[in-house]
């Protein structure tokens, strides 16, 4: 590999370049990692954090390759050996650069998503697509660097694309469905949704394959993007986060309905003003709608700042309304049914039924 015998001076100089480049890269890498841990020293716009995170590890490879290149230049290598080493170092540079750009692209998408309330907010699907695009370009450059012609590869990929698409039909369907869900802005990260199957929870991620929904019981529902795109669901955060809270109530038939409405609205207004999560400025509504079997039934309409606050609001409203009805002597009747018999006809029918039953027993 050497064109002439190696001198001590050349060996010491090459070792100095090689070790010096590695140590300098290691020191800079440690500084970057320490700086990233101390986030308070990074400016509020966040771009410098993206750059520093992208340079992590890559800067170590760059300086190590630079030291190796300087060491190679001092050694009396044969042209063929020098060419092989240069290709290896160039491949390492391409790999480190691709890694840095992929990290920068992914972190830039995250940074942009945190600054917007739009479709791409914190969704991992765009982070994944950004990384895949950068790695695909980096792979092509890497192969070209090694002397591998990428033209036949691109041709083969074009020809085999149809077969790959057919083989990955479900995966691609979920991928494009996820992009469609995000682009349509009908379902966004952080929205509280209810599926047609009855499950409800917060959308915490839309990946390239499925959508993750965290329920109020702190479990996660995994729904394929293709199924979610076709499903009928309720988004409680569209077009706004405030939502109506409906409470069904019933009072006795002897009640004064005007008095019942006045007392109920007063209690509802007090609950909305004092319970966290209620909308204080909202005017509660009472709507009678049914002559039930044992009560006159009506609906009380309240308002919550968030749909998840409805449980606390209903809880406090039922307690307050029960106490107020008791003090106002408004009856909330038990389920009862009154049966009236029609004199002699019903007595005759009863005797006939009893005689038939006695004959069967005999």
Buried (B, 14 or more C-beta within 10 A) or exposed (E): EEEEEEEEEBEEBBEBBBEBBBBBBBEBBEEBEEBBEEEEEBEEEBEEBBBBBBBBBBBBBBBBBBBBBBBBEBBEBEEEBBEEBBEBBBBBBBBBBBBBBBBBBBBBBBBBBEEEEEBBBBBBBBBBBBBEEBBEEBBBBBBBBEEEEBEEBEEEEEEEEEEEEEEEEEBBBBBBBBBBBBEEEBBBBEBBBBBEEEBBBBBBBBBBBBBBBBEEEEEEBEBBBBBBBEEEBEBBBBEEBBBEBEBEBBBBEEBEEEEBBEBBBBBBBBBBEEBEBBBEEBEBBBEBEEEEEBBBBBBBBBBBBEBBBBEBBBEBBBEBBEEBBEEBEBBBBEEEEEEEEEEEEEEEEEEEEEEEEEEEEE
